[in-house]
Amino acid sequence: MKRKLSLLLALVMILSLVPMSAFAGSSNRVVSVPTVTKDREFKLGESDLPVLRIEEEDPMEFGTEESEFRLELTNAEWTNQIVGHKVYANDNKAYLTFSKRTDTSLNVKIDGLEEGRTKELVFLVPMLTELQGTGEAKVAINALSSGVSAGTYTFAIGQSGATTATVGSSKTFTKSSNNLGANIIIDEIVANAVGLKEQKFTVRLPKGMEWNDKTEISFDKFGDMKKNVDYTVTTTENSGRDLKVVFTRAAKNSARGSITITPHVDVTKDASKGDVLVNITGTSADISSETGLKIATYKDYGIDIEVEEVIEVFSGRVDDDYIVELTIEETAANSLVNGRDIDFELSSGTKVISGNEVGDLFVETSHAKIDGTSTFKSDKDGNMYESDEWSVKVNRTGGDNDKIKYELEIPITVKGTVTGDVVLTISGAGIEKTEVVIAKAVAPVTVETKVADLRTGVQKQAGPDIIIKENYPGAIQGGSGKELHVQFKDTDFGMRFDDAVFEVIDGDLDIDTKDSEADGDKLIVYVDGESTKASTIKISGIEMTLDRNVPEGPFLVDIKGNAVVQNKDYDDFTSRVARFDYANVVTRADGTIARTSKFVIDSTTYKVVEGNVEVEKTMDVAAFIQDGRTFLPIRYVAESLGVSENNIVWNANTKTVTIMKGDRIATMVIGSKTLTVNGTAVPMDTAAMIKDGRTVLPIRYVAQALGAQIDWDADTRTVTVTQ
């Protein structure tokens, strides 16, 4: 077993000396893909300008040296606006510059890369291009020597017509009159693409379906409809299948125009079941033809589920206004199965507000009743309690031809760490499993700070400023007893805040700057009043003390307190709304301090960085290069590795140097190209030597043998040893 371990160690040491090529390490995507005219030229400042987002997969993937990659276009050309343009990363230090190779090929240089990044860099590249025809315009990334991942991405779609058509959420048709279909929206691709002349188009239904006279049409951004748009609608042609629209636009508009058709359709006995697809035929050049637009599904039965409004809620908040209004309605009688349960389930991290009575969920029912057969998670008094699932038994009270309608009001609250769509899943009693977005959860605040290196056993160390920004006015609640807490995630290691200064640097949030305080493992902001303008809190002058038992590594800080979280006592919920990196403890478990040493070739001056402290020192012999390797006197090799003089043994008889660090022992013989590590021989391409009466060692081999990291900067001729 020992022999296998020795061989493995030797192999690791050998491999560590072999230069490794950089692996690509970025996540790339286009933020939005607009549909535009086939010859569209994108310019800075335009709202639909597509952006290529390039993000490091992990910090330092792009390295620290200047590098280059290439962007190559298909069906588009780069405009001169990109030349000389600079794009800064999210750290405001690294940046991209651009130069053309050809009209379709662009060289991109990454510069300003710094060491020690702990956050991934993000670059947003504007696609300042001109399309060269219809179809997809694509950008391909050629990684070259950079750490950017290769890939090809569509950033725009060129279209030859002047308009494009879309539809809303599909509806359900039954064999009846006046079925409501999904809205059909005809948008101009660019403003005023539809000219100032008579325009004609036809919308055709499938066989067996007819337009109902309640069909509505409206114009937006075409000017005042009564004054600037004259139109007529005909619904009686081709057995009632054709909706013919004739209109004349008399005024231009600075924004793109839209035509919205709200279809009302009669279904006859000749109609076929399945998707209801309509076609648009433009008989004037400015209205593009479209086919296969799905406005509904025709079934023998029908149930409509609609949300009155997708409400916006703050994560972590309990608010009387956070009520979702939902309607479940039969479009054909007896579509809901009598005596069966309709099951409701909220997405993870969302619950019905605690304390609301069961009856409060239902405002009104038609031709059905809610009774004791409905089931809820409730307390002993029958009140709702932290419920995310419930069911309602269908109890029909009307006649055979009466359609049931449920109107629900659902008071909700969302977990502090959950953002995005809140989904309600409905199924059972004849309802196919349906997922409905009922709300959007928004984080109340975002946090900006930098990560500080801290040392154990040191009092009142300076911490970086913390910036807390409201995402909307009133996101931080104020009033009697309202507090915002900035608190370490782990509170058992002896980290405490000693002092801080609190202020509002933007907006009108009212905080008590005098009494807000540092209190052990947290900073407390007392919030007296809410904002009417989204506000920013700055916490500066932060001082911290770390006990000696704090372990090495990163520490996280949470944003908490009842000013932002009121639902922390709900089952499985949390007391925070944000978490971020703040402190990096650099003292090792054995009591030594993380150390970086920098040596410049032919210079007797070198720097040692311990935690936040940088010290410049002087050697009596300069570092030098021989046989392609950097040599240092043994004393400075030891210092850079954190090895005490007691752990360096020189045997004058055998001319052998032995260095001990932790569980590693490295031995070198003057003049020999063999390094012995814990008894295993590792070959070197140079040898330790005596020069000017001093023993000098090849720093790379010794450092790597003892677990340190070596970096070489050819431009500055600097060796960096990190241990």
Summary of the structure (lengths in Angstrom):
residues: 723
radius of gyration: 35.0
end to end distance: 28.8
largest distance: 112.5
contacts: 2343
relative contact order: 0.08
helix: 6%
strand: 50%
